[in-house]
Amino acid sequence: MGDRDGQSLHTFEVYGQWSGAARRGEIGLGGPQTVTITLPQAFGGTEPGTNPEELLLGAALSCYIMTLARVLARRGFGALHVETVIVGQISRTSAGPRFERIILRPVVHGAPDEASERERIEDALLEAEEACFIARTLRPAIPYVLEPRFAAPVPLPAPVSAVAAVGR
């Protein structure tokens, strides 16, 4: 960590290796965590593993949901349950594949029925997308689309004691 123009500079490092014969590789994400990487099936891959496209989407999604949690808590909606799917649309061009857009599809479960409260939640969903630094980094090159929706509350699991009683 350094200081540049009064701002903190953080450095992250990822290790990688690739075997052309096996058409697969591995990246180290820090500590003992490793991920097997392969070509995506859409581009001729046949081996199990993830790929750069999914890793980019995973980085964008994790940044969004972590930012969203902070924004919702600050606005008094910290107890909401939100599930989010991220979709990357990729085209093949003469220069090679490129992301055409990234679509975030958050589903908010159990939101209040009042229109004003839902509007506040929608504002929070948009604020999180705009505040996520991965999105800010990617957005000049890849358009982002936010498609939120509201759904019924997710049922809570039964307490373990109630599940045990049913099995008797």
N, C-alpha and C positions, 0 to 999 in steps of 0.2 A: 504494500500500500504506500503510495507516495502522494505528494501534493503538487498539483499543477494549476497555476492561476487561481489559487485559493480553493480549489476543489479537490476532493479525495480521488485518487486513482487506484482502482482495485484491479488486480491481475488474476485471471483464471487460466488454467492450463489443462488441456486434455491430450492424452497420449493416444496414438493410433498406430495400427499395423494392418497390412493387407497382404493376402496371398493370392496372386493372380491365378495360380493353378486351381486353387479351391474356390475362387470367386467369393471369398468371404474374408472378413477382417474382424478386428476388435478395437474398441476404444475404451480407454480408462477414464472414468468420470471423477476421479479423486478418491483417494483411499482405496479400499478393495473392490469398489464397484466397477464392473466392466459390462459392456454391451456388445453383443455380436452384431456385426453389420453385414448386409448383403445387398445385392441389387434388388430393387422392388420387382415384383412379378410383372407389373406393367411394362418394365423395361428389360424383360428377359430373365429375371432372377428366378432361381429354383430352390435356393437354400433357405432354411428358417433363419430368422433374425430380423432386425429392424433396418432402416435405411435412412439416409440423410433427410429425405422428405419428411418422414415421420418424426425424426429428431427435431427438425426445425419447427414442425407443428407442435410437438410436445413442449418445446421451450416457450413458444408463443402462448400455449394454453396454460402452462403452469404459471407464467408471469401474470396472465389475465386473472386466473382464479385467486392467486395470492393478493393481487392488487384489489380485486373485487371484495374479498373478505375484509380488507382494511377499510374500503370505502363504505361498505354496508354497515360495518360496526360503528364507524364515525357518524353515520346517519341514523343510528338507532335500529337497524335491521339485522343485527348480528346473529339472531337466532334463525334466520331464513335458511332453507335448504336449497342450494342451487346446484344443478348438474349442467355441465357444459360440454358440448361436442364442438370440435373444430374441424373444418373441412378445408383442404387445400386443393384448388383446381389447377392442374398443370397441363400445359399444352406443349406439343413438340413443334419446335420451330427449326428453321435452317441452321440456326446457331446452337441448337440443342434444346433440351427441356427448359421450361421456365414457369414459375408460379404466375398464374393469371390473377388469382384472388385468394384471399383467406376469408372464410366465413365462420364467425363465432355464433353458436346457437345456444345461449344460456336458457335453461328452463328453471323458472322460479317456482318452487313448491310452497303452497300455503300462504301466499301473499294476502294481505287484507283485501276485502272486496271494494273498498272505497276507491273511486277513480283517482282522487288526489294522491292517495298513498301509492297506488300502482305507478302513477306518473313519477313520483319521487324515486321509486325503485328503478324505473326505466332510466331516469337521469343518472342514477348511481351506476347502472350497467354501462352506460355510455361513458361516464367519467372514468371508470376503470379501464375501458378499452383505450381511451385517450391518454391515460396516465401510465399504462404499462410500458416500460422502457423498451422491451423487445418489440412491441407494436410500433412505438415511435421510431425505432431503428429501421424496421422493415417497411413501414407504410410509404415512404417515398418511392420504393420500387415495386411494392405489392399492395394493391388496394385491399382494404379491410371492409367487410360487411358485417354488421351486427344484426342478428335476427332473434331477438328475445321473445319468449312466450311465457305464459303463466299456466300453472297446472295445480291440481288438487294436492293437499299435503301428502307427504310420503308417510305411510303408516309406520309407527314405531314398532320395533320387534317386541314380542312378548317377553316379560321378565323370565329369567332362567327358571325360577321357582314355578311359574305357571306352566312352562313347557314340560318340566319334570312331572308335574301333577297330571298332565294329560296322558303321559306315557304309562301311568300306573293302572 
